[in-house]
Amino acid sequence: MPLPSGIELIVIAVIIVAILLWGPKKLPELAKSIGLAKKEFEKVQKEGETFTTQAMTPPPSTDDVLIKTAKELGISTEGKTKDQISQEIIEKSKQAKS
């Protein structure tokens, strides 16, 4: 049977030291804790990627919001300035309150 190489000896030594330090009953708990920490780290990493993607998406411009609101109220926007569209939205909302 061949003798273990350098890396194999290091792994064996780490396992022996872990058993001596924590005991055979604590090792499963330690492994579980490491697994939970890894899972939590990956979860936070995914949330960070999602947040970064959302932060890079530009918010809708005021022109887009104005036109969308006008269309939802049934106001034609073709050939009109932003001020004219705004005035029509205001008038339409006043009529709806009456």
Biopython code that builds the backbone (N, CA, C, O; Angstrom):
import numpy as np
from Bio.PDB.StructureBuilder import StructureBuilder

atoms = [
    (1, "MET", "N", (0.842, -1.170, 0.000)),
    (1, "MET", "CA", (0.000, 0.000, 0.000)),
    (1, "MET", "C", (0.897, 1.247, 0.000)),
    (1, "MET", "O", (1.766, 1.384, 0.861)),
    (2, "PRO", "N", (0.687, 2.156, -0.966)),
    (2, "PRO", "CA", (1.552, 3.332, -1.064)),
    (2, "PRO", "C", (1.258, 4.329, 0.065)),
    (2, "PRO", "O", (0.137, 4.405, 0.568)),
    (3, "LEU", "N", (2.273, 5.078, 0.444)),
    (3, "LEU", "CA", (2.123, 6.085, 1.486)),
    (3, "LEU", "C", (1.390, 7.312, 0.928)),
    (3, "LEU", "O", (1.515, 7.626, -0.255)),
    (4, "PRO", "N", (0.633, 7.995, 1.773)),
    (4, "PRO", "CA", (-0.095, 9.177, 1.297)),
    (4, "PRO", "C", (0.854, 10.319, 0.911)),
    (4, "PRO", "O", (1.929, 10.475, 1.490)),
    (5, "SER", "N", (0.434, 11.105, -0.073)),
    (5, "SER", "CA", (1.259, 12.231, -0.520)),
    (5, "SER", "C", (1.068, 13.422, 0.418)),
    (5, "SER", "O", (0.373, 13.310, 1.428)),
    (6, "GLY", "N", (1.684, 14.566, 0.088)),
    (6, "GLY", "CA", (1.667, 15.746, 0.946)),
    (6, "GLY", "C", (0.278, 16.287, 1.230)),
    (6, "GLY", "O", (-0.053, 16.578, 2.380)),
    (7, "ILE", "N", (-0.536, 16.426, 0.194)),
    (7, "ILE", "CA", (-1.890, 16.990, 0.368)),
    (7, "ILE", "C", (-2.742, 16.037, 1.197)),
    (7, "ILE", "O", (-3.491, 16.475, 2.070)),
    (8, "GLU", "N", (-2.633, 14.754, 0.934)),
    (8, "GLU", "CA", (-3.419, 13.771, 1.679)),
    (8, "GLU", "C", (-3.034, 13.792, 3.155)),
    (8, "GLU", "O", (-3.898, 13.657, 4.022)),
    (9, "LEU", "N", (-1.754, 13.959, 3.447)),
    (9, "LEU", "CA", (-1.313, 14.043, 4.831)),
    (9, "LEU", "C", (-1.880, 15.286, 5.525)),
    (9, "LEU", "O", (-2.248, 15.231, 6.698)),
    (10, "ILE", "N", (-1.948, 16.380, 4.812)),
    (10, "ILE", "CA", (-2.504, 17.609, 5.383)),
    (10, "ILE", "C", (-3.981, 17.426, 5.702)),
    (10, "ILE", "O", (-4.439, 17.823, 6.774)),
    (11, "VAL", "N", (-4.725, 16.833, 4.786)),
    (11, "VAL", "CA", (-6.156, 16.599, 5.012)),
    (11, "VAL", "C", (-6.358, 15.680, 6.213)),
    (11, "VAL", "O", (-7.207, 15.943, 7.065)),
    (12, "ILE", "N", (-5.592, 14.623, 6.276)),
    (12, "ILE", "CA", (-5.691, 13.685, 7.408)),
    (12, "ILE", "C", (-5.353, 14.403, 8.713)),
    (12, "ILE", "O", (-6.025, 14.206, 9.726)),
    (13, "ALA", "N", (-4.314, 15.234, 8.687)),
    (13, "ALA", "CA", (-3.912, 15.958, 9.891)),
    (13, "ALA", "C", (-5.016, 16.920, 10.336)),
    (13, "ALA", "O", (-5.297, 17.030, 11.530)),
    (14, "VAL", "N", (-5.634, 17.609, 9.393)),
    (14, "VAL", "CA", (-6.721, 18.537, 9.732)),
    (14, "VAL", "C", (-7.893, 17.782, 10.351)),
    (14, "VAL", "O", (-8.477, 18.256, 11.325)),
    (15, "ILE", "N", (-8.242, 16.639, 9.818)),
    (15, "ILE", "CA", (-9.338, 15.834, 10.365)),
    (15, "ILE", "C", (-9.010, 15.376, 11.782)),
    (15, "ILE", "O", (-9.864, 15.434, 12.667)),
    (16, "ILE", "N", (-7.790, 14.924, 11.999)),
    (16, "ILE", "CA", (-7.387, 14.460, 13.337)),
    (16, "ILE", "C", (-7.421, 15.623, 14.333)),
    (16, "ILE", "O", (-7.901, 15.463, 15.456)),
    (17, "VAL", "N", (-6.915, 16.788, 13.926)),
    (17, "VAL", "CA", (-6.924, 17.950, 14.815)),
    (17, "VAL", "C", (-8.359, 18.365, 15.127)),
    (17, "VAL", "O", (-8.668, 18.706, 16.268)),
    (18, "ALA", "N", (-9.240, 18.339, 14.124)),
    (18, "ALA", "CA", (-10.645, 18.710, 14.337)),
    (18, "ALA", "C", (-11.297, 17.754, 15.336)),
    (18, "ALA", "O", (-12.039, 18.192, 16.216)),
    (19, "ILE", "N", (-11.032, 16.478, 15.210)),
    (19, "ILE", "CA", (-11.615, 15.497, 16.133)),
    (19, "ILE", "C", (-11.086, 15.729, 17.543)),
    (19, "ILE", "O", (-11.838, 15.637, 18.512)),
    (20, "LEU", "N", (-9.791, 16.031, 17.662)),
    (20, "LEU", "CA", (-9.212, 16.270, 18.986)),
    (20, "LEU", "C", (-9.745, 17.562, 19.620)),
    (20, "LEU", "O", (-9.991, 17.602, 20.825)),
    (21, "LEU", "N", (-9.924, 18.610, 18.818)),
    (21, "LEU", "CA", (-10.383, 19.887, 19.354)),
    (21, "LEU", "C", (-11.867, 19.861, 19.726)),
    (21, "LEU", "O", (-12.234, 20.285, 20.822)),
    (22, "TRP", "N", (-12.701, 19.382, 18.847)),
    (22, "TRP", "CA", (-14.146, 19.459, 19.067)),
    (22, "TRP", "C", (-14.781, 18.135, 19.461)),
    (22, "TRP", "O", (-15.893, 18.134, 19.991)),
    (23, "GLY", "N", (-14.145, 17.054, 19.233)),
    (23, "GLY", "CA", (-14.707, 15.750, 19.562)),
    (23, "GLY", "C", (-15.620, 15.261, 18.455)),
    (23, "GLY", "O", (-16.134, 16.055, 17.668)),
    (24, "PRO", "N", (-15.821, 13.964, 18.397)),
    (24, "PRO", "CA", (-16.614, 13.391, 17.301)),
    (24, "PRO", "C", (-18.093, 13.786, 17.354)),
    (24, "PRO", "O", (-18.766, 13.745, 16.324)),
    (25, "LYS", "N", (-18.613, 14.166, 18.519)),
    (25, "LYS", "CA", (-20.030, 14.544, 18.615)),
    (25, "LYS", "C", (-20.268, 15.963, 18.124)),
    (25, "LYS", "O", (-21.369, 16.270, 17.665)),
    (26, "LYS", "N", (-19.279, 16.832, 18.206)),
    (26, "LYS", "CA", (-19.438, 18.229, 17.792)),
    (26, "LYS", "C", (-19.199, 18.440, 16.300)),
    (26, "LYS", "O", (-19.642, 19.448, 15.749)),
    (27, "LEU", "N", (-18.526, 17.533, 15.647)),
    (27, "LEU", "CA", (-18.205, 17.718, 14.224)),
    (27, "LEU", "C", (-19.439, 17.826, 13.339)),
    (27, "LEU", "O", (-19.459, 18.682, 12.455)),
    (28, "PRO", "N", (-20.484, 16.993, 13.529)),
    (28, "PRO", "CA", (-21.684, 17.176, 12.698)),
    (28, "PRO", "C", (-22.335, 18.548, 12.912)),
    (28, "PRO", "O", (-22.821, 19.159, 11.960)),
    (29, "GLU", "N", (-22.345, 19.033, 14.170)),
    (29, "GLU", "CA", (-22.893, 20.360, 14.430)),
    (29, "GLU", "C", (-22.065, 21.443, 13.740)),
    (29, "GLU", "O", (-22.608, 22.398, 13.185)),
    (30, "LEU", "N", (-20.757, 21.281, 13.782)),
    (30, "LEU", "CA", (-19.863, 22.231, 13.128)),
    (30, "LEU", "C", (-20.088, 22.234, 11.618)),
    (30, "LEU", "O", (-20.143, 23.293, 10.994)),
    (31, "ALA", "N", (-20.216, 21.051, 11.043)),
    (31, "ALA", "CA", (-20.458, 20.952, 9.601)),
    (31, "ALA", "C", (-21.808, 21.590, 9.241)),
    (31, "ALA", "O", (-21.927, 22.258, 8.214)),
    (32, "LYS", "N", (-22.824, 21.381, 10.091)),
    (32, "LYS", "CA", (-24.140, 21.975, 9.853)),
    (32, "LYS", "C", (-24.050, 23.499, 9.914)),
    (32, "LYS", "O", (-24.642, 24.188, 9.083)),
    (33, "SER", "N", (-23.328, 24.019, 10.875)),
    (33, "SER", "CA", (-23.159, 25.468, 11.004)),
    (33, "SER", "C", (-22.455, 26.056, 9.791)),
    (33, "SER", "O", (-22.834, 27.119, 9.299)),
    (34, "ILE", "N", (-21.435, 25.367, 9.314)),
    (34, "ILE", "CA", (-20.723, 25.832, 8.118)),
    (34, "ILE", "C", (-21.652, 25.820, 6.909)),
    (34, "ILE", "O", (-21.629, 26.743, 6.096)),
    (35, "GLY", "N", (-22.470, 24.775, 6.791)),
    (35, "GLY", "CA", (-23.417, 24.692, 5.683)),
    (35, "GLY", "C", (-24.456, 25.808, 5.729)),
    (35, "GLY", "O", (-24.786, 26.397, 4.699)),
    (36, "LEU", "N", (-24.974, 26.099, 6.930)),
    (36, "LEU", "CA", (-25.944, 27.186, 7.065)),
    (36, "LEU", "C", (-25.310, 28.541, 6.751)),
    (36, "LEU", "O", (-25.939, 29.394, 6.126)),
    (37, "ALA", "N", (-24.084, 28.731, 7.180)),
    (37, "ALA", "CA", (-23.391, 29.991, 6.894)),
    (37, "ALA", "C", (-23.185, 30.151, 5.388)),
    (37, "ALA", "O", (-23.356, 31.243, 4.847)),
    (38, "LYS", "N", (-22.820, 29.069, 4.721)),
    (38, "LYS", "CA", (-22.630, 29.117, 3.268)),
    (38, "LYS", "C", (-23.946, 29.447, 2.568)),
    (38, "LYS", "O", (-23.978, 30.249, 1.635)),
    (39, "LYS", "N", (-25.035, 28.818, 3.027)),
    (39, "LYS", "CA", (-26.356, 29.058, 2.429)),
    (39, "LYS", "C", (-26.760, 30.521, 2.608)),
    (39, "LYS", "O", (-27.261, 31.146, 1.673)),
    (40, "GLU", "N", (-26.543, 31.067, 3.803)),
    (40, "GLU", "CA", (-26.882, 32.463, 4.082)),
    (40, "GLU", "C", (-26.034, 33.408, 3.227)),
    (40, "GLU", "O", (-26.539, 34.404, 2.709)),
    (41, "PHE", "N", (-24.758, 33.093, 3.084)),
    (41, "PHE", "CA", (-23.869, 33.910, 2.259)),
    (41, "PHE", "C", (-24.348, 33.935, 0.810)),
    (41, "PHE", "O", (-24.387, 34.998, 0.191)),
    (42, "GLU", "N", (-24.713, 32.781, 0.268)),
    (42, "GLU", "CA", (-25.193, 32.710, -1.113)),
    (42, "GLU", "C", (-26.507, 33.476, -1.275)),
    (42, "GLU", "O", (-26.727, 34.114, -2.305)),
    (43, "LYS", "N", (-27.383, 33.419, -0.265)),
    (43, "LYS", "CA", (-28.651, 34.147, -0.313)),
    (43, "LYS", "C", (-28.408, 35.653, -0.369)),
    (43, "LYS", "O", (-29.020, 36.360, -1.169)),
    (44, "VAL", "N", (-27.508, 36.136, 0.489)),
    (44, "VAL", "CA", (-27.186, 37.565, 0.505)),
    (44, "VAL", "C", (-26.525, 37.975, -0.800)),
    (44, "VAL", "O", (-26.767, 39.074, -1.301)),
    (45, "GLN", "N", (-25.700, 37.110, -1.350)),
    (45, "GLN", "CA", (-25.036, 37.410, -2.621)),
    (45, "GLN", "C", (-26.065, 37.554, -3.744)),
    (45, "GLN", "O", (-25.956, 38.464, -4.565)),
    (46, "LYS", "N", (-27.060, 36.665, -3.786)),
    (46, "LYS", "CA", (-28.110, 36.765, -4.809)),
    (46, "LYS", "C", (-28.930, 38.036, -4.631)),
    (46, "LYS", "O", (-29.273, 38.696, -5.612)),
    (47, "GLU", "N", (-29.249, 38.388, -3.375)),
    (47, "GLU", "CA", (-30.000, 39.613, -3.117)),
    (47, "GLU", "C", (-29.205, 40.831, -3.563)),
    (47, "GLU", "O", (-29.769, 41.793, -4.085)),
    (48, "GLY", "N", (-27.896, 40.786, -3.355)),
    (48, "GLY", "CA", (-27.041, 41.892, -3.784)),
    (48, "GLY", "C", (-27.036, 42.029, -5.292)),
    (48, "GLY", "O", (-27.054, 43.144, -5.815)),
    (49, "GLU", "N", (-27.012, 40.904, -6.001)),
    (49, "GLU", "CA", (-27.048, 40.947, -7.462)),
    (49, "GLU", "C", (-28.380, 41.508, -7.941)),
    (49, "GLU", "O", (-28.418, 42.294, -8.888)),
    (50, "THR", "N", (-29.482, 41.106, -7.291)),
    (50, "THR", "CA", (-30.801, 41.611, -7.655)),
    (50, "THR", "C", (-30.882, 43.110, -7.416)),
    (50, "THR", "O", (-31.398, 43.852, -8.252)),
    (51, "PHE", "N", (-30.364, 43.560, -6.257)),
    (51, "PHE", "CA", (-30.381, 44.981, -5.931)),
    (51, "PHE", "C", (-29.559, 45.770, -6.940)),
    (51, "PHE", "O", (-29.968, 46.849, -7.367)),
    (52, "THR", "N", (-28.403, 45.238, -7.322)),
    (52, "THR", "CA", (-27.543, 45.915, -8.297)),
    (52, "THR", "C", (-28.248, 46.026, -9.639)),
    (52, "THR", "O", (-28.178, 47.068, -10.290)),
    (53, "THR", "N", (-28.923, 44.969, -10.058)),
    (53, "THR", "CA", (-29.643, 44.993, -11.331)),
    (53, "THR", "C", (-30.762, 46.018, -11.291)),
    (53, "THR", "O", (-30.965, 46.754, -12.257)),
    (54, "GLN", "N", (-31.496, 46.073, -10.175)),
    (54, "GLN", "CA", (-32.584, 47.041, -10.050)),
    (54, "GLN", "C", (-32.044, 48.461, -10.008)),
    (54, "GLN", "O", (-32.657, 49.375, -10.561)),
    (55, "ALA", "N", (-30.909, 48.655, -9.360)),
    (55, "ALA", "CA", (-30.330, 49.993, -9.257)),
    (55, "ALA", "C", (-29.850, 50.489, -10.614)),
    (55, "ALA", "O", (-29.823, 51.695, -10.858)),
    (56, "MET", "N", (-29.475, 49.584, -11.488)),
    (56, "MET", "CA", (-28.980, 49.970, -12.806)),
    (56, "MET", "C", (-30.118, 50.286, -13.763)),
    (56, "MET", "O", (-29.887, 50.917, -14.795)),
    (57, "THR", "N", (-31.349, 49.862, -13.450)),
    (57, "THR", "CA", (-32.496, 50.147, -14.306)),
    (57, "THR", "C", (-32.941, 51.581, -14.060)),
    (57, "THR", "O", (-33.289, 51.935, -12.934)),
    (58, "PRO", "N", (-32.934, 52.407, -15.097)),
    (58, "PRO", "CA", (-33.310, 53.807, -14.875)),
    (58, "PRO", "C", (-34.806, 53.930, -14.588)),
    (58, "PRO", "O", (-35.607, 53.181, -15.147)),
    (59, "PRO", "N", (-35.188, 54.871, -13.721)),
    (59, "PRO", "CA", (-36.611, 55.064, -13.447)),
    (59, "PRO", "C", (-37.298, 55.663, -14.662)),
    (59, "PRO", "O", (-36.644, 56.301, -15.487)),
    (60, "PRO", "N", (-38.601, 55.472, -14.788)),
    (60, "PRO", "CA", (-39.305, 56.051, -15.934)),
    (60, "PRO", "C", (-39.225, 57.575, -15.883)),
    (60, "PRO", "O", (-39.285, 58.175, -14.810)),
    (61, "SER", "N", (-39.090, 58.188, -17.053)),
    (61, "SER", "CA", (-39.006, 59.650, -17.094)),
    (61, "SER", "C", (-40.375, 60.255, -16.807)),
    (61, "SER", "O", (-41.400, 59.581, -16.909)),
    (62, "THR", "N", (-40.375, 61.527, -16.449)),
    (62, "THR", "CA", (-41.645, 62.197, -16.144)),
    (62, "THR", "C", (-42.522, 62.287, -17.384)),
    (62, "THR", "O", (-43.749, 62.278, -17.293)),
    (63, "ASP", "N", (-41.873, 62.374, -18.550)),
    (63, "ASP", "CA", (-42.652, 62.407, -19.794)),
    (63, "ASP", "C", (-43.411, 61.103, -19.975)),
    (63, "ASP", "O", (-44.582, 61.107, -20.356)),
    (64, "ASP", "N", (-42.735, 59.973, -19.699)),
    (64, "ASP", "CA", (-43.392, 58.676, -19.842)),
    (64, "ASP", "C", (-44.573, 58.550, -18.883)),
    (64, "ASP", "O", (-45.639, 58.062, -19.259)),
    (65, "VAL", "N", (-44.375, 58.993, -17.646)),
    (65, "VAL", "CA", (-45.442, 58.913, -16.646)),
    (65, "VAL", "C", (-46.608, 59.809, -17.050)),
    (65, "VAL", "O", (-47.770, 59.428, -16.906)),
    (66, "LEU", "N", (-46.298, 60.986, -17.549)),
    (66, "LEU", "CA", (-47.339, 61.932, -17.968)),
    (66, "LEU", "C", (-48.173, 61.354, -19.112)),
    (66, "LEU", "O", (-49.402, 61.407, -19.077)),
    (67, "ILE", "N", (-47.512, 60.811, -20.108)),
    (67, "ILE", "CA", (-48.216, 60.236, -21.263)),
    (67, "ILE", "C", (-49.021, 59.011, -20.838)),
    (67, "ILE", "O", (-50.150, 58.819, -21.288)),
    (68, "LYS", "N", (-48.443, 58.189, -19.977)),
    (68, "LYS", "CA", (-49.158, 56.999, -19.517)),
    (68, "LYS", "C", (-50.429, 57.396, -18.754)),
    (68, "LYS", "O", (-51.492, 56.808, -18.956)),
    (69, "THR", "N", (-50.308, 58.388, -17.886)),
    (69, "THR", "CA", (-51.474, 58.860, -17.126)),
    (69, "THR", "C", (-52.546, 59.412, -18.055)),
    (69, "THR", "O", (-53.735, 59.140, -17.883)),
    (70, "ALA", "N", (-52.109, 60.192, -19.044)),
    (70, "ALA", "CA", (-53.067, 60.765, -19.996)),
    (70, "ALA", "C", (-53.803, 59.659, -20.756)),
    (70, "ALA", "O", (-55.019, 59.731, -20.934)),
    (71, "LYS", "N", (-53.078, 58.650, -21.197)),
    (71, "LYS", "CA", (-53.715, 57.560, -21.944)),
    (71, "LYS", "C", (-54.686, 56.784, -21.064)),
    (71, "LYS", "O", (-55.742, 56.353, -21.529)),
    (72, "GLU", "N", (-54.326, 56.600, -19.770)),
    (72, "GLU", "CA", (-55.232, 55.894, -18.862)),
    (72, "GLU", "C", (-56.528, 56.675, -18.644)),
    (72, "GLU", "O", (-57.586, 56.092, -18.406)),
    (73, "LEU", "N", (-56.428, 58.001, -18.729)),
    (73, "LEU", "CA", (-57.624, 58.841, -18.567)),
    (73, "LEU", "C", (-58.364, 59.057, -19.883)),
    (73, "LEU", "O", (-59.412, 59.703, -19.909)),
    (74, "GLY", "N", (-57.825, 58.521, -20.968)),
    (74, "GLY", "CA", (-58.478, 58.659, -22.267)),
    (74, "GLY", "C", (-58.198, 59.977, -22.945)),
    (74, "GLY", "O", (-58.996, 60.426, -23.768)),
    (75, "ILE", "N", (-57.094, 60.604, -22.625)),
    (75, "ILE", "CA", (-56.731, 61.890, -23.220)),
    (75, "ILE", "C", (-55.755, 61.646, -24.361)),
    (75, "ILE", "O", (-54.769, 60.926, -24.201)),
    (76, "SER", "N", (-56.034, 62.250, -25.515)),
    (76, "SER", "CA", (-55.144, 62.134, -26.665)),
    (76, "SER", "C", (-53.906, 63.005, -26.425)),
    (76, "SER", "O", (-54.025, 64.145, -25.976)),
    (77, "THR", "N", (-52.713, 62.462, -26.724)),
    (77, "THR", "CA", (-51.473, 63.200, -26.467)),
    (77, "THR", "C", (-50.776, 63.663, -27.734)),
    (77, "THR", "O", (-49.768, 64.366, -27.662)),
    (78, "GLU", "N", (-51.285, 63.288, -28.870)),
    (78, "GLU", "CA", (-50.604, 63.608, -30.120)),
    (78, "GLU", "C", (-50.637, 65.105, -30.405)),
    (78, "GLU", "O", (-51.694, 65.732, -30.340)),
    (79, "GLY", "N", (-49.476, 65.675, -30.719)),
    (79, "GLY", "CA", (-49.358, 67.072, -31.099)),
    (79, "GLY", "C", (-49.528, 68.052, -29.957)),
    (79, "GLY", "O", (-49.698, 69.247, -30.198)),
    (80, "LYS", "N", (-49.487, 67.585, -28.727)),
    (80, "LYS", "CA", (-49.677, 68.469, -27.577)),
    (80, "LYS", "C", (-48.376, 68.583, -26.789)),
    (80, "LYS", "O", (-47.557, 67.663, -26.780)),
    (81, "THR", "N", (-48.201, 69.708, -26.140)),
    (81, "THR", "CA", (-47.033, 69.899, -25.286)),
    (81, "THR", "C", (-47.290, 69.255, -23.926)),
    (81, "THR", "O", (-48.415, 68.868, -23.612)),
    (82, "LYS", "N", (-46.237, 69.147, -23.132)),
    (82, "LYS", "CA", (-46.375, 68.575, -21.798)),
    (82, "LYS", "C", (-47.309, 69.430, -20.939)),
    (82, "LYS", "O", (-48.093, 68.907, -20.147)),
    (83, "ASP", "N", (-47.216, 70.728, -21.103)),
    (83, "ASP", "CA", (-48.079, 71.620, -20.321)),
    (83, "ASP", "C", (-49.549, 71.414, -20.678)),
    (83, "ASP", "O", (-50.409, 71.388, -19.796)),
    (84, "GLN", "N", (-49.835, 71.269, -21.969)),
    (84, "GLN", "CA", (-51.218, 71.059, -22.402)),
    (84, "GLN", "C", (-51.751, 69.730, -21.860)),
    (84, "GLN", "O", (-52.892, 69.646, -21.407)),
    (85, "ILE", "N", (-50.916, 68.701, -21.913)),
    (85, "ILE", "CA", (-51.336, 67.385, -21.410)),
    (85, "ILE", "C", (-51.584, 67.469, -19.907)),
    (85, "ILE", "O", (-52.559, 66.914, -19.401)),
    (86, "SER", "N", (-50.701, 68.163, -19.199)),
    (86, "SER", "CA", (-50.863, 68.322, -17.748)),
    (86, "SER", "C", (-52.158, 69.037, -17.417)),
    (86, "SER", "O", (-52.879, 68.629, -16.507)),
    (87, "GLN", "N", (-52.458, 70.090, -18.140)),
    (87, "GLN", "CA", (-53.693, 70.841, -17.907)),
    (87, "GLN", "C", (-54.919, 69.968, -18.145)),
    (87, "GLN", "O", (-55.881, 70.025, -17.379)),
    (88, "GLU", "N", (-54.889, 69.165, -19.198)),
    (88, "GLU", "CA", (-56.032, 68.298, -19.483)),
    (88, "GLU", "C", (-56.205, 67.245, -18.385)),
    (88, "GLU", "O", (-57.329, 66.900, -18.018)),
    (89, "ILE", "N", (-55.075, 66.734, -17.860)),
    (89, "ILE", "CA", (-55.153, 65.758, -16.769)),
    (89, "ILE", "C", (-55.771, 66.413, -15.538)),
    (89, "ILE", "O", (-56.613, 65.808, -14.874)),
    (90, "ILE", "N", (-55.368, 67.632, -15.229)),
    (90, "ILE", "CA", (-55.902, 68.364, -14.084)),
    (90, "ILE", "C", (-57.407, 68.593, -14.249)),
    (90, "ILE", "O", (-58.186, 68.374, -13.321)),
    (91, "GLU", "N", (-57.806, 69.043, -15.463)),
    (91, "GLU", "CA", (-59.228, 69.267, -15.724)),
    (91, "GLU", "C", (-60.034, 67.990, -15.611)),
    (91, "GLU", "O", (-61.136, 67.993, -15.062)),
    (92, "LYS", "N", (-59.494, 66.906, -16.123)),
    (92, "LYS", "CA", (-60.189, 65.623, -16.086)),
    (92, "LYS", "C", (-60.345, 65.150, -14.634)),
    (92, "LYS", "O", (-61.379, 64.589, -14.270)),
    (93, "SER", "N", (-59.315, 65.377, -13.809)),
    (93, "SER", "CA", (-59.409, 64.951, -12.411)),
    (93, "SER", "C", (-60.403, 65.820, -11.649)),
    (93, "SER", "O", (-61.094, 65.324, -10.759)),
    (94, "LYS", "N", (-60.489, 67.107, -11.983)),
    (94, "LYS", "CA", (-61.472, 67.988, -11.345)),
    (94, "LYS", "C", (-62.884, 67.554, -11.705)),
    (94, "LYS", "O", (-63.777, 67.583, -10.858)),
    (95, "GLN", "N", (-63.096, 67.151, -12.956)),
    (95, "GLN", "CA", (-64.413, 66.695, -13.407)),
    (95, "GLN", "C", (-64.801, 65.397, -12.690)),
    (95, "GLN", "O", (-65.966, 65.181, -12.358)),
    (96, "ALA", "N", (-63.814, 64.549, -12.461)),
    (96, "ALA", "CA", (-64.098, 63.280, -11.806)),
    (96, "ALA", "C", (-64.495, 63.477, -10.340)),
    (96, "ALA", "O", (-65.277, 62.697, -9.796)),
    (97, "LYS", "N", (-63.951, 64.528, -9.700)),
    (97, "LYS", "CA", (-64.284, 64.804, -8.304)),
    (97, "LYS", "C", (-65.679, 65.399, -8.166)),
    (97, "LYS", "O", (-66.328, 65.236, -7.132)),
    (98, "SER", "N", (-66.142, 66.091, -9.207)),
    (98, "SER", "CA", (-67.449, 66.767, -9.141)),
    (98, "SER", "C", (-68.602, 65.815, -9.224)),
    (98, "SER", "O", (-69.757, 66.239, -9.181)),
]
sb = StructureBuilder()
sb.init_structure("model")
sb.init_model(0)
sb.init_chain("A")
sb.init_seg("    ")
for serial, (resi, resn, name, xyz) in enumerate(atoms, 1):
    if name == "N":
        sb.init_residue(resn, " ", resi, " ")
    sb.init_atom(name, np.array(xyz, "f"), 0.0, 1.0, " ", f" {name:<3s}", serial, name[0])
structure = sb.get_structure()
